[in-house]
Amino acid sequence: ATNAVATAQMLRAGANRGATGENPVARAMTLVDAVLGPVAITWPHAMMGEVTPRMAEAINLSRAPKILIPLHQESVVLVGSSMEPLPHLIDIMLNKNLKEVLGNV
């Protein structure tokens, strides 16, 4: 229900389209130019169970480049990852990594 509410709010805020659930995520992974998000989107059952095994598999198998930030709620330590605040990580992801990836598409 939480994802459906978030999707409805994004549509009210001006998003062109919206979808919720496992199947839209799996289908989108065959269409996207890049995948951006926390590293936990690649782990089955992560994010308090929101990431289903099918979603994680679709993300991992997608041919799209993945730009992932070391953000998760699981009991996992990512050795060598930056302890930068989230706004800094997003800035780096968008202004450095994404520009590089999309420049090669």
C-alpha positions, 0 to 999 in steps of 0.5 A: 500500500505504501508504494501505491500511495507514493505512486499516486503522490508522484502522479499528482505532483506531475509525473507523466506515468506511474506503476507499482509492484513487481511486474512493472519493475521487472518489465522496466529493467528491459527498457531503461538506459540506466538504473540508479538507486541504493545498492540494496535494490539488487538484494532479494528481500531487502528494504524491509522486504520491498525488493522481491527476488524477481525484482532483484533478479531483473535489476541484476540481469538488466543490460543497463549500467547500474549506478548504486549508492551504499545505502541500505537498512540491512546488517551489511557493511560495504567495505571501502564505501564512502560515509558521505551524507546522502545528499552528497552521494546523490549529487555525485551519482547524478552530476558525475556518474550518470553524466558519464554513463549517459554520455556513452549511451 
